[in-house]
Amino acid sequence: MGDTKLEELALAYVARFATTRAKLEAYLVRKLRERGWEGERMPDAAALSRRFAEAGYVDDAVYARMKADSLLRRGYGGRRVGEALRAAGVGEELRQDVAPTLIDARRAAAALARRRRFGPWHDPLPDRPLREKQIAAMLRAGHTLDNARQIVEATDHAAIEDWIESASGDDLCA
């Protein structure tokens, strides 16, 4: 596989998928190895992915914002957002830039609880063992213990809305 074929492969990949520079490079290296390229003669996947980033075909910042927003809307917490971005090869500084604010984290926790029928969305209100399971599920989704408890132990939707709105939008979620 020559440099031209590798570039065609990279173009097809970025045209089809939102990606980061690190994910593009990993994809190209995998494709080269699948085709038997290893060692000194292997085309430079890192240089090609860097060139694509410089040309604007791949933008880690745009990807990080898009991915973080998508995960938060689906109800995942700040820790899971950070893990997903780290796995995609997004750098620490950029992960910090797109970290959810306190109000975003609270909205995400409420979205997960609403979707999974936790806390006040459960009819009847959950008993203690079920609340503990719901809190554990929220922790696995990347929410803080404080946010999970606040949501699961609430008795009505209005209390959750008040709690969300009481957060300052400037504070970053821990």
C-alpha positions, 0 to 999 in steps of 0.5 A: 500500500503506497502513500496515495492509497493510504491517503485515500483510506484516510480521506474515506475515514474522515469523510465517514466518521467524526474523529480525532488525530489520534484515532485517525493515526491508530486506524491507519496503523491498523490498516497498514499492519493488516496489509502486512506493512511493518518496520522501516518501510511502513508509510508514516501514519503520524505525519499523514494524520498531522497533515490532515489536522493542519488542513482542518480535516480532523479537529480534536477541539470540535470533536471533544466539544461534540462528544462531550455535549452528546454524552451529557445530553444522554445523561453521562457524568463528567467522569465518563465524558473525560474517559471517553475523550481520553480514549479518543486521544484528546489531550488533558488540556482540551479535556479540561476545556470541555469539562462540564460545568456544575449546572451541566453535570446536574442537568445530565444527572437529571436526564439519566434519572428521568430516562431510567426512572430513578428517584422521583420519576419512579412510581412509587418512590423507591425504597432504600435498597432500590435507591442504593442500586440507582445511586450505584448506576449513576456512579457507573454513568460517571456522576458524583456521589453528591449529584446521584444522592441529590437526584435519587433521594428527591421526592419531586421533580420541582425540587430537582429543577430548583437544585439544578438552577441553584448551580452557578454555570461558571463552576466546573464539575469535579 
